[in-house]
Amino acid sequence: MRWTFALIVSFALMPILSVMTSIGAASVAGCQLDEASVHRCVILGIDIGGLLALMFVAGWFALATIPLGGGALLIWAAVAIVLFIRSRNKAA
């Protein structure tokens, strides 16, 4: 049950983590990052501007994943409560 909870939360928050990672990497490298276009960003000799832009724009998926994750957590909690009550009744 704990792994299910962790998976649901990870699914819901992954786009936000993607945005935070891209902002952090661009900030450390001193690169410009926005949704308008891809800007050149060289880290260790590799241009990762396209990847950073993709990760940054992927944050919009949070509009879907957070509500879906919240709904999944409600279902998960209901199932956990039912299983707890059943196991408690069997023990008694």
C-alpha positions in Angstrom: 0.0 0.0 0.0 2.8 2.4 0.8 4.4 1.9 -2.7 1.0 2.7 -4.3 0.8 6.0 -2.3 4.4 6.9 -3.3 3.6 6.1 -7.0 0.5 8.3 -7.0 2.2 11.2 -5.4 5.2 10.9 -7.7 2.9 10.8 -10.7 1.1 13.9 -9.5 4.2 15.9 -8.7 6.5 14.9 -11.6 5.7 17.9 -13.9 6.5 20.3 -11.0 9.8 18.5 -10.3 10.6 18.7 -14.0 10.0 22.5 -14.0 12.1 23.0 -10.8 15.0 20.9 -12.2 15.0 22.9 -15.5 14.9 26.2 -13.7 17.7 25.1 -11.4 19.9 23.9 -14.2 19.4 27.0 -16.2 20.1 29.2 -13.2 23.3 27.4 -12.4 24.5 27.5 -16.0 23.4 31.2 -16.4 21.1 30.4 -19.3 17.8 32.1 -20.3 14.8 29.9 -19.9 11.2 30.7 -21.0 8.3 29.2 -22.9 8.6 31.4 -25.9 11.6 29.7 -27.6 14.5 27.4 -27.1 17.7 29.2 -26.0 21.2 27.9 -26.3 22.5 26.5 -22.9 25.8 24.8 -22.9 26.7 22.6 -19.9 29.9 20.5 -20.0 30.2 21.2 -23.8 26.7 19.9 -24.5 23.8 22.2 -25.6 20.9 21.2 -23.5 18.7 24.2 -24.3 16.1 22.1 -26.0 15.9 19.6 -23.1 15.5 22.4 -20.6 12.8 24.0 -22.7 11.0 20.7 -22.9 11.3 20.1 -19.2 10.0 23.6 -18.5 7.0 23.4 -20.8 6.2 19.9 -19.4 5.1 21.7 -16.2 1.7 22.3 -17.9 1.0 18.6 -17.5 0.5 19.4 -13.8 -2.9 20.8 -14.7 -3.9 17.2 -15.4 -1.6 15.1 -13.1 -2.4 17.0 -9.9 -6.2 16.5 -10.1 -5.8 13.0 -11.3 -3.4 12.2 -8.5 -5.8 13.8 -6.0 -8.6 11.6 -7.2 -6.4 8.5 -7.2 -5.4 9.4 -3.6 -9.0 9.6 -2.6 -9.7 6.2 -4.1 -6.5 4.8 -2.5 -7.6 6.1 0.9 -11.1 4.6 0.6 -9.6 1.2 -0.3 -7.1 1.5 2.6 -9.9 2.3 5.0 -12.1 -0.6 3.8 -9.2 -3.1 4.0 -8.4 -1.8 7.5 -11.9 -2.2 8.7 -12.2 -5.7 7.2 -8.9 -6.9 8.8 -10.1 -5.5 12.1 -13.4 -7.3 11.9 -11.7 -10.6 11.0 -9.4 -10.2 14.1 -12.3 -9.6 16.4 
